[in-house]
Amino acid sequence: METLGELVQVVERKTGVILSTKSRKDDYVMARAIFFKLAKDDFMMGSYDQIGNVFDMNHATVIHSVKKTFPSIQHYSPHLYRIYLSIKSGVRIAEKDYKASYEALTYEHNDLKEHCKLLQEKSDELMKYSEDNRITFMVSKLSDSNRILFFERCDAMLNMMK
C-alpha cells in the first residue's frame, strides 16, 4: 500500500461503500472510520490533517473517528471489524506474493468445483430416491382395505402392460 488513494480503493471494494460520499449514515461513517484507522495507526500514511484532506475533512474528524467511532466497530459490528482485519493483514500479504495467492485461489476453486460435482451427484440420487419414496408415502396414507385394493389394481395394470 503506497498511497492514501490506493487504500481508499481497497476499503471501498471491501465495504461496498464510496468513502467520498457526503453522508452521516452508519455505513459511510463506519467505512471511513476503518479507512482512518488503517491510514493513521496501521499503515502510518500521514498526519491527521493529510488523511482528513482526502475527504475534505479536518483533523478533528479523523481523530474522533479513530478514537470514538472505530472502537464501536470492534464492539458492535463484527462483520466490519473482520473487514478491517482482513485489509490490515491481507494488503501486506497481497503486495508480497500475488503468485502464491493466485495458486491458493486456483487450488481452492478446483476443490470447490469437485465438491459441487459431488453435491450434484448426491442431489440427483436423492431426487431419484424421493420419487420412489413418494409412492411409499402415498400408499402409507391409505387405509388397510384401500391398500389391498391399490396393490390389486397395480398388479392388474402391470399385467396389462406386459
C-alpha positions as CSV (number, residue, x, y, z in Angstrom):
1,M,0.0,0.0,0.0
2,E,1.8,3.1,-1.2
3,T,-0.8,5.9,-1.2
4,L,-4.0,7.0,0.5
5,G,-5.8,6.7,-2.8
6,E,-4.9,3.0,-3.0
7,L,-6.1,2.5,0.5
8,V,-9.4,4.3,-0.4
9,Q,-9.9,1.8,-3.3
10,V,-9.2,-1.2,-1.1
11,V,-11.6,-0.1,1.7
12,E,-14.3,0.8,-0.8
13,R,-14.0,-2.6,-2.5
14,K,-14.2,-4.5,0.8
15,T,-17.0,-2.4,2.3
16,G,-19.0,-1.7,-0.8
17,V,-19.2,2.0,0.2
18,I,-18.0,5.0,-1.7
19,L,-16.0,6.8,1.0
20,S,-16.1,10.2,-0.5
21,T,-19.9,10.3,-0.3
22,K,-21.0,13.1,2.0
23,S,-23.2,11.2,4.3
24,R,-23.6,10.5,8.0
25,K,-25.3,7.2,7.6
26,D,-23.7,4.4,9.6
27,D,-22.4,2.5,6.6
28,Y,-20.4,5.5,5.4
29,V,-19.2,6.7,8.9
30,M,-18.1,3.2,9.8
31,A,-16.3,2.6,6.4
32,R,-14.5,5.9,6.8
33,A,-13.5,5.0,10.3
34,I,-11.9,1.8,9.0
35,F,-10.0,3.9,6.4
36,F,-8.9,6.5,9.0
37,K,-7.7,3.7,11.4
38,L,-5.8,1.9,8.7
39,A,-4.3,5.1,7.3
40,K,-3.2,6.6,10.6
41,D,-2.4,3.7,13.1
42,D,-1.7,0.7,10.9
43,F,0.0,2.0,7.8
44,M,1.1,5.4,9.1
45,M,0.3,7.2,5.8
46,G,0.4,10.7,7.1
47,S,-0.8,13.2,9.7
48,Y,-4.4,13.6,10.7
49,D,-4.6,16.6,8.5
50,Q,-3.3,14.8,5.4
51,I,-5.6,11.9,5.9
52,G,-8.6,14.1,6.5
53,N,-7.9,16.1,3.4
54,V,-8.6,13.1,1.3
55,F,-12.3,13.6,2.0
56,D,-12.2,17.4,2.8
57,M,-12.5,16.7,6.5
58,N,-10.4,18.3,9.2
59,H,-8.0,16.6,11.6
60,A,-10.5,16.6,14.5
61,T,-13.0,14.5,12.4
62,V,-10.2,11.9,11.8
63,I,-9.2,11.9,15.5
64,H,-12.8,11.4,16.6
65,S,-13.3,8.6,14.1
66,V,-10.2,6.8,15.2
67,K,-10.7,7.2,18.9
68,K,-14.5,7.0,19.2
69,T,-16.1,5.6,16.1
70,F,-13.7,2.8,15.4
71,P,-13.9,1.2,18.9
72,S,-17.7,0.9,18.4
73,I,-16.9,-1.2,15.3
74,Q,-14.9,-3.5,17.4
75,H,-17.7,-4.0,19.9
76,Y,-20.9,-3.8,17.9
77,S,-20.0,-4.6,14.2
78,P,-18.1,-7.9,14.0
79,H,-18.6,-8.0,10.2
80,L,-16.9,-4.6,9.7
81,Y,-14.2,-5.5,12.2
82,R,-13.4,-8.6,10.2
83,I,-13.2,-6.4,7.1
84,Y,-10.8,-4.2,8.9
85,L,-8.6,-7.1,10.0
86,S,-8.6,-8.6,6.5
87,I,-7.4,-5.3,5.0
88,K,-4.9,-4.8,7.7
89,S,-3.3,-8.3,7.3
90,G,-4.2,-9.0,3.7
91,V,-2.9,-6.0,1.9
92,R,0.7,-6.6,3.1
93,I,0.5,-10.3,2.1
94,A,-1.0,-9.5,-1.3
95,E,1.7,-6.9,-2.1
96,K,4.4,-9.5,-1.4
97,D,3.1,-12.6,-3.1
98,Y,0.5,-12.4,-5.8
99,K,1.6,-15.7,-7.3
100,A,1.1,-17.7,-4.1
101,S,-2.3,-16.1,-3.6
102,Y,-3.3,-17.0,-7.2
103,E,-2.1,-20.6,-6.7
104,A,-4.0,-20.9,-3.5
105,L,-7.2,-19.5,-5.0
106,T,-6.8,-21.8,-8.0
107,Y,-6.5,-24.8,-5.7
108,E,-9.5,-23.7,-3.7
109,H,-11.5,-23.1,-6.9
110,N,-10.7,-26.6,-8.2
111,D,-11.5,-28.1,-4.8
112,L,-14.9,-26.3,-4.8
113,K,-15.7,-27.4,-8.3
114,E,-15.1,-31.0,-7.2
115,H,-17.2,-30.5,-4.2
116,C,-20.0,-29.1,-6.3
117,K,-19.8,-32.1,-8.6
118,L,-20.2,-34.5,-5.6
119,L,-23.1,-32.4,-4.3
120,Q,-24.8,-32.6,-7.7
121,E,-24.4,-36.4,-7.8
122,K,-25.9,-36.7,-4.3
123,S,-28.7,-34.4,-5.3
124,D,-29.5,-36.4,-8.3
125,E,-29.5,-39.6,-6.2
126,L,-31.8,-38.0,-3.6
127,M,-34.2,-36.9,-6.3
128,K,-34.5,-40.4,-7.6
129,Y,-34.9,-41.7,-4.1
130,S,-37.6,-39.1,-3.3
131,E,-39.7,-40.2,-6.3
132,D,-39.6,-43.8,-5.1
133,N,-40.5,-42.6,-1.6
134,R,-43.4,-40.6,-3.0
135,I,-45.2,-43.8,-3.9
136,T,-44.4,-45.3,-0.5
137,F,-45.6,-42.2,1.2
138,M,-48.9,-42.1,-0.7
139,V,-49.5,-45.8,0.0
140,S,-48.9,-45.3,3.7
141,K,-51.8,-42.8,3.8
142,L,-54.3,-45.5,2.6
143,S,-56.4,-47.5,4.9
144,D,-55.8,-51.2,5.0
145,S,-58.7,-52.1,2.7
146,N,-57.8,-49.4,0.2
147,R,-54.1,-50.5,0.4
148,I,-55.1,-54.0,-0.7
149,L,-57.3,-52.6,-3.5
150,F,-54.4,-50.4,-4.6
151,F,-52.0,-53.3,-4.9
152,E,-54.6,-55.4,-6.7
153,R,-55.1,-52.6,-9.3
154,C,-51.3,-52.1,-9.6
155,D,-50.9,-55.9,-10.3
156,A,-53.7,-55.7,-12.9
157,M,-52.1,-52.7,-14.6
158,L,-48.7,-54.3,-14.7
159,N,-50.2,-57.5,-16.3
160,M,-51.9,-55.4,-18.9
161,M,-48.6,-53.7,-19.8
162,K,-46.7,-56.9,-20.4
